C-alpha cells in the first residue's frame, strides 16, 4: 500500500492526518486521473454524520471543480448507496467521506470506480503520486457542484429488487449508530410494513458509534428484550455492515448471518458453486454448519477487500466477515448493511422458527488468542521451522476436524498471534499457551 491509501481509503484524525488541504488534493488528483481523456469528470460525493463531513465535502468538491469536474453531492447516506448512485447516474467515480465504525474524531475518504467497486491499486497509486510528488495538474474552468434531488430513492429502489413481499408482522429494533442510516433505514423498513423501534437516530456530529451501533450491542440487546421484539438490527457508522440480536438478546454475528443467508440461497438454487467466501477469522462452526447443507467456504486474509477480490476472481456471490460486513454480489459491489438486514428479516418472516432457533443452526466454537513475542525480522519464520510445524500438525490431528490452528504474524508489532479453535475452552487455553511459548523459544528475542 502507498503512503496515503490504506486498505479502505485515506483515513486519519480530522485536521491532523486528514486535512482539508489533503481532501482538496484528493478531489483534484482524483478528478484529473479518473476524468483523463474526458471533457469533465463526474464524481458522486456522500458522507456519514461526522461533524467534519461538511467541510471535507466542500474541499473535495472544490478540488474536483478546479480541474473542470462535476461534483454531485448526495449528503448523508450509507456507503453502499454511493456505490449504487455512482452506477445509476453514470458517474466516473464515487467518494464516501466516512471512517466507518471509528469515533467521530476520525474521518476517511474512499473512492469507488464507475461500477461501484473499490479503485484498483494502480489507480490509487496514480492519484497518490500526483499528491506526494507534487505533480502539476491541468486546471480547467467550467467545473460545477450540484446536489442530487432525493438521492436515497436510487438506493432504496435498487435494494427493493432483491426482496419479495413485505415485512408486515415483524417487530424490529433498529440501532442506526447515530450514523449514515439514521433516516433512510427506519423509513425504508417501515415502508415495507415492519413495526420499527429506532435507536441511535439522533446524530449530533460527535456521537456516531458512541456506545451504540454494531460495535456496542449492549443497549440493543436490552432494548430487544424490553420491547419483546422479534429481532434487533445494528448498523455501523456508514451502514456497510450490520449485526443482529435475537429475540432473547443473544448476538447474531456475521458468521451466523452468512450461514442463514447461505441456506436460503442454497434452497433457491442461487448460491454460486455452493460456496461462501470468508476470512481466516470466521469461526470453524460456520464450516460445520455449511457442510450440513452441502456447502463449503473458501478463506481469505482479513479484510473485506480480500473477500471481494476472491469473489470476483472465482465468480462467487456471497461472502463476508464476522463483523457483519457481508457482500451480496448479485445486488451490490460492496458490503451493504441494509441489504443484509433485508435478507435476514425476509428469512425470519418466512420461517416458523424464531430468531434464536434460526441463529442456533450454527454453533460458535470457542476461540483462544495468545500473542507470542518474536523479533520483527523473524515473524514469518514459523512457516519453515520444523518443530513449530510438527507441533501444529499434532494439534490439528488431535482435533480430528473439530478444531483448528491459525497463526497470524502482526502487521505492526513484533508479535505472532496464535489462535486455537475447538470445543473445550480449557484445553484450548493450554494448547494455545504451549504453542505460543514454543514460538517464542524458537523465534523470540
N, C-alpha and C positions, 0 to 999 in steps of 0.2 A: 504494500500500500504506500501511497505517497505521503507527503508531509501535511496535507490539508484533509484529503478524503480518507475516512476510515471505512469500516465495513458497512456503515449506514450513513454515509454522507459526511458533512463537516459539522462537528459538534464542539461545544465548549460553553463555559460560563459567559453569559452575555456581557459585552463590553470589556472582557478580558481576552479569552481566546477567540470568541466570536464577536467581532466589532462591526459597526455599521459600515466602516470603510471596506472591510472584507466582504460584507454582503453586497455592496455596490460592485466590487471587483468580480465577485462570483456571477452576478447578474450580467455584467458587461462581457466577461470572458465566455460565459455560458451561451449567451445570445450570439456572440461572434462565431463560436465553434459550431453550435447547433444550427445556425442560420447560414452557414458558409455556402455560397453559391445561390442563395435565395435573396430576393429583394428585402424581405423582412421576416425575422424570426418571430414566431408566435409562441408565447410561453404562458402557461397557466400557473398562478400562484395561490396556494391555500395555506392555512395555518391552524394551530390549536389555540388555546385560550391564554397562553402566557402573556404577561404584561409587556414583554419585549417584542411580541409578534408584529404589532402595527409598524413600529419603527423599522424592523428588518424588512417587512413587506415593501415599505416606501423605498428603502435603499436598493433592494433587488430590482424593483420596477424602474427606478432611475437609471440603474446600470444597464438594464435591457434597452431602455429608450435611447440611451446615449449612442448606441450603435444602430439606431433605426428600427429597433424591435418593437413588438407589441406585447404588452403585459396584460394578461386577462386575470383580474382579481376576483376570487370567489369567496374570500373571507374564511370564517371558521367552519371547517368541515373535516371529517375523518380522512386520514391518509389514503385509504382505498378509493375514496370519492375522487380524489385528484387524479388518480390513475385512470378512472372511468371517464371523467370530464376531458382529460387530455386527448383520449381517443375520440370521444364524441364530437369535439369541436375541431378535430383535425389539427391540433397544435403540434409544434415541433418538439415540445417538451413540457413537463410539468415540474413544479417545485413545491415541496412541502416544507414549511417552517415549523419544526417541532423537535423536541428531544424526547418524544415517546413517554416512557414511564419515569423519567428522571424528574427531580424537583424543579421548581419554576425558575431558579437562577440559571439553569442550563437552557440552551436552545440549540437548534440544529437546522441545517439547510440540506435537503436531499433532492436530487434530480431524478425524474423519470424520463425515459425516451418517449417517442411518439406513440408507442404501443402500450405504455404504462409499465414497462419493465425498468428495473434499475439500470443506470447507464453502464455500459461496458467499461472495464478498467482503462482501456486505451483512450476513450473519450474523456473520462475523468482526469487522466494524466495530461491530456492536451489542455484542458481548462486550467488545471493546476499549474502547468508550466508557464502559461501566459502570465499568471499572477506572480509566481515565485521568481520568475526570471525577468519580470517587468517588461514583457514584450509589448510592442506597440500594437494597438488595435485601431481599425479604421472607424473613426467617428462618423456618424451619419445623422442627418436631420430626418424628421418625419416619424420619429418614434412616438408611440401613443400608449396610454394606460387607460383601461376601462374596466368597469365592474360588470360581471355577468349577471343577468337577471335570473333570479330563482335557480341558482346552480344546483341546489340539492335535488331538484327533480331529475336531472340526468342520472344521478346515482341511485335514487330510490326506484326509478323506473327500471333501471338495469338489474338491480338485485331481485326485484319482483319477478323477473323472468325465471328465476331459479325456484320459485315456490309453486305450490298447488293448494288451492283453497285458502281458508283464513285461519286465524288463531283463536276464534271465539271459544270461550270456556276456560282458557288458561289464565291463571293469576300469577303474574310475574313481577319480581322486584328487579329494577334496573339500577345499577350503580354506574354513573357516567363519568366518574373520576374528576368532576369539575373540568372536563376536557372537551375535546372536539365533538363528541357525540351528544352533548348535553341538551341540545334542542332537537336534532334530527332523529335520534334513536327513540325517545319516548313518543314523538309524533308518529313515527313510522309504525311501531308495534301497536300503538293504539288504533291506527288506521286499519290494521289487519284484524281488529276485534279483540285483542288481548286486553285483560284488565291489568293496567300497568301502575305500579307504585314506584316512584322515582326517588333516587338518592344521588348525591354528587352532581346536582344540576344547577348550582349557584356559583359559578366561577367569578373570582374577583381579580384574576391575573396572577395571584400568588398561591392559590390553594389547589392547583392542579396536582393530582396524585397524592395529596396531603391527607394521609390516614383514610384513604378511600380508593376505589377502583381495584383493578386486578392485582395490584401489589400489596393491598391491605384489605384482606377479605373478611376480617372480624366483624365490622359493622354490618356488612351484607348478610353474613351468617346469622347474626342476631335478628336482623330485620325479617328475614325469610321465615324464621320460626315464629316471631311475633305476629306477622301478618297471615300466618298459615298459608303461605304461597306454595304454588306447585314447584317453583324453581326460582333461583336468583341468577342474574347475569351481571358480570362486572367487566367493563372495558378499561383499557389503559388510556393514557392521556391523548393519544392520537387515534385510538379506536381501530388499530390494525390487529388487535388481538382481543380475545375475551376468555375468561374463565367462568365457571358456573358453580352454584351451590345447590345441593339437592334439598328436598322438602324436609329433611331432618337437620339441615345446616352443615352437612359434610361437603368438603371441597370436591368438585369435579374438575380435575386438571386437564391440560391439553391432551395428554395421552388417552385419558378416558373419553374425552370428546372425539378424538380421532377414531377410537375403537367403535364408538356408536355410529358415527357418520360412515365409516368404512363398511359396517354391517349393512347399513341402509343402501349404500351404493352397490354392494355386492348382490343384494337381493334384487335390486333393479337392473342388474347386469350392466352397470355403467362405470364400474371401477376398473380402470385400465390395468391389465396384467395381474389383477387381484393383488396389487401391491401398494403399500403406503411408504412414502419417503419420510424418514425421521432422522433425528441426530443421535449420536452415540450416547446422549444423556437420557434418552427415552427409557422408561422402566422395562425390565425384562418381562414384567407382567403383560405389557402390550403385545409382545411377540407371542406369548402363550395364548392370549385372547384371540389374536388374529389367526393363529394356527387352528383354533377350534372351529373357525368358519371357513377354512380353506384359503386363507390369505397369508401374506408374508410382508416383511418390511425390508427395506434396504436403508443403510445408515450412512450419514454424512458427518463431517465436522460440525461443531456447534455454530449456529448462526443461520437465520432464515435465508441469507444469500446463498449458502451452500445447498440448502434444501431445494430452493428454486432452480439452481443450476442443474442439480441432479434430475429434477422433474422434467425440465425442458430437454435435457440431453437424452433421457431414457423414455420420454413420452409417457410420463405418469401424470395423473390428475388429482391426487390427494397427497398432501404432505404437511408437516408442521413440527412444532416443538411442544415440550411440556408446558411452556409458559403460556400456551393458548394462542400462539401465532400460527394459525392454520392457513394454508394456501389451497384453494379450490380452483384449480387452473381452468376448469371448464367455464368458470364465471368471472374470475378476476386474476390479475397478474401479480398480486401482492397479498400479504396477509390481510384479512378482512373480518374484523370483529362482528359487525352487524350481520354479514352473510353467514358467518359461523353460528351466531346466535339464532338466526332464522332457521337454519338447518336443524339445530338442536331442538328448537321449540316445535317445529313441524313433526319431528320424530316423536316427541313427547305427546303431542296431540293425537298421533295415530296409534299409539300404544295403549294397551290396557294396564300396563305396569307404570308405577310411579317413578320419579326421577332417581330415587335411591336404588331401587331394584335394577334399573337400567344401568346406572353407573357401576353397580357391583358386578356387572358382567365381566369386568376386568378387575383382577386382584393386583393391588400395588405391593410389590415386594420391597422390603427394607433395603435402603442404600446407605452404606457407611463410607465416608470420605476421610482419608488421612493424608496429610502432607508429609512428604519426605524431603528434607533439606539436602540439596545437591549443589555442586558447582554449576554455574550458568553454562559453561562450555561443555558440560557432560550430561545435560538434560535429556539428550536423545540416546545416550549410550546404553540405556537399559535394553534397547532393541537387540543389541549384539552381545549382551552379557549372558553367558551360558547358564550361570547359576540362577540369575533372575528369571530367565525364560523357563528353566526347568521347574522353578517353584510355581510360576504362573500356570504352567501346564498341569502340575499336580493339583492345584486348586480347582481348575476347570474340570478336570477328570473327576474330582471329588463331588462336584455339584451335579454331574450327570445331566447337564442341560437345564437344571433348575436354579442356575445362578451364573454369574459371570464376573470377570475381572476387567476393569478398564483403567488403563494407565494413560494419563494426560500431562505432559510437561506444561508448566505455566508459561504463558507468553510474555509475562512481565517480571516474574520473580524467580529466584534460584530455588525452585520447588518442582517436584514431580508429584502430581496428585494421584493417589491410589483410591479407586472406588471399587468396592466389593458389593455385589448384589445377590440376594438369596432369601431363604425363608426365615432362618434363625438369626435374629439380630445379635445375640450374644456371641454366637460362633463367628459371625461376620466381623465383629469388632476385633476379635482375637486374630483372625486371618489378616485383616487389613493392617493392623499394627505390626504384625510379624513381617508382612511383605514390605511395608514402608521402612522398617528397621533394616531389612536386608538391602534395600535400595540405597539407604544412607551409608551402610557399611561398604558397599561396593563403589558408590559414586559420590559420596559425601566429601565435604571439605576436609 
